């Protein structure tokens, strides 16, 4: 009992010596520990400084030169995928614009339908993906984003055409998905082979509605267009592909 009162007296005295605003202290003792509950009713006097308030020293030019690049690299690493997703959005917008102004729908005699838009836009998306894949893992991430954006656009256009049934939309996208990957394979095979293989892929897909009437000159025009676009895209720097987005095919 004596020990408890001694401890309590020492604690109370110490608290009053440090803070004049303490009104009440209650000590609850147990066999293992002592808990102290306090309530402060007045703020600490302004002239009492528990921590140093000296102003921080100004950073030197050397500190700024060392820190800024480090923070820049750290920020770029954290937001890398965010930047690449933005880049993919810009590239996708360019694909749709290039498809619209290419004149391939008119040249190939395609009807003004959703499927014609699908075929021509998919062709330009594939060309952008060919360039993106050269950038390794980051390039493949860009390709994934491009495909995601394409299917979002496809579904939205189907809805705008008046189709609201979820079952019909899912059935249509499943059929289009099979066509999409078939086209990717055909164009990939054509681009690494000769013009005859690429021409066969163009004839089977872009001229599928009038294969008998399509002339060699019409098919050759599309093959030359693809080769020219691929060559122009090869000159696009990696920074544009991964960060700024492809803003023009340049042909």
Steps between C-alpha positions, in 0.01 A plus 500: 500500500782734588669429168181577310458837672864586442469424130176697476651801674804497274290479186266782609791721597675438171191575297437828681861600450476453121146628425316753707172425324449152640191498717470138596707186503367160586724205555360154457734233626501128436747226572660537156487867400391856582269707271493876518204699358532876472289783364650831391269799533736776387736518203872500547642852542624648171855537626531131584676322213517124517645460151739712303323758286809616314420550129632226270804582297447590136575211258815550302516475123686172541219360717238604244701353214531170689144479634295613200608221261448243775147622576427524129606139442304383804187679382540362150534148640188534715285644223657313208195292418280806533714681244493201267122473527472865401739437213286207383190721503674758278621226266154348477347836414759534224409155366135592467587833335742339255244233415238766427723708274676210328226462240529122516126454545438681173797345322403146594136570419392413852145591601450770762436257784628417846688198366686716248604735781609196700720362220676826413548612861632157594756523219637830634492370857706201389760728337533699825536174693779384266695812592418477873617139532855610422517660845504172689286453809388862508403477135289193565324689780420775249357234267277367777371848566434557129300179475300592813420843355401345168248264659360778715449701182347201322248436775411869521440521124279192511290666770481822299363302207195422712591160641438497876469127571800387701475149358510628141792731576697218661424267211609762247824584681583130530463457125696818431772389742557184297523715186733748672763244600472325167582831330796558732644161410446550128661846496790387721570217261479736205726771640787257571457327164486641149240719334313199361419370848398847618292553186318172565414617853374834367294331227338254742402767752466848353357372172296215644173652372620510137788264460414417143493864389813621688785586265870444552555877494249557781659234717851624421400851606400378846818290534713802410302714745567252782871473424532879486319549829710233673818667375387839628409354838846344528642852527284590800728521808447276799421802720201582281373143501524458878442852629362749252299271277515464122341819373533429127590212275680754285410360162 
